[in-house]
Amino acid sequence: MLRRLPPAIQALLLQLLSVFLVLPAIWFFEFSPLGYALLCGLVAVILSRIFRLAIWWQIIGLLFLPGIVSMLALDIPPVYFLAAFLLMLAIYWRAYGTQVPLYLSSGKVRVALEELLPEGTFRFVDLGSGLGGVLGHLAKARPDGHFSGVEYAPLPFLVGWLRTAALPNCRVCWGSLWDCDLSGYDVVYAYLSPVPMERLMKKARSEMRRGTLFISSTFDVPFQEPDLSMEVDDLHRSKLLVWRM
């Protein structure tokens, strides 16, 4: 049952379990707060390996409580932690559940996308449009196209909306990509994560019209070879994977 939960929730529950498992050791040994936190971290790593969480969750499990104890020792006013939490929440919103963090397409990816756009008037949507960089670039490069973006995280949506508000052929909407009807678009672009790609492809194939393009930056769709794969010479060695519906 635990494995059905999002990895972030699994990691949190395993962290709590490690605290309770180590707690009896206090009756037999003397631990400093940092020592107790380190022991909890080691147990959290073992539990994370048992439940096959990714390596970064194991590292977080190891450092989470020691980090909290160390920060408390610095006597930093709580308001700074609250501000940091609210900022992270505004940027990543429900990334703990969707497992889709904020990825930003490079400038070279934006240029490469220009080559894939159809001739004449067309409609383009960026699913998870982030800060609006792709939309702003393409809307200026191709004024004959109509560009839309969908973003769920509040702060990226606000930034993207402000960046594109002056472009007459571009708009950004706040909402979930799963609620976006893809039937009206000629090109659908997504730079998400490996987790939702199989589900997203099913949505694309059921809603998009014949001959339209589905483009994924970097992340494959399991067991479905793209019709075109374009390598981009940027820092991350990105790829544009293209499927024609």
PyMOL commands that set and color helices and strands:
alter all, ss='L'
color gray80, all
select helices_A, chain A and resi 2-4+7-27+33-50+55-73+78-92+95-98+107-116+133-141+154-164+177-179+182-184+197-207
alter helices_A, ss='H'
color red, helices_A
select strands_A, chain A and resi 122-127+145-151+170-174+187-190+213-217+228-231+239-244
alter strands_A, ss='S'
color yellow, strands_A
deselect
rebuild
show_as cartoon
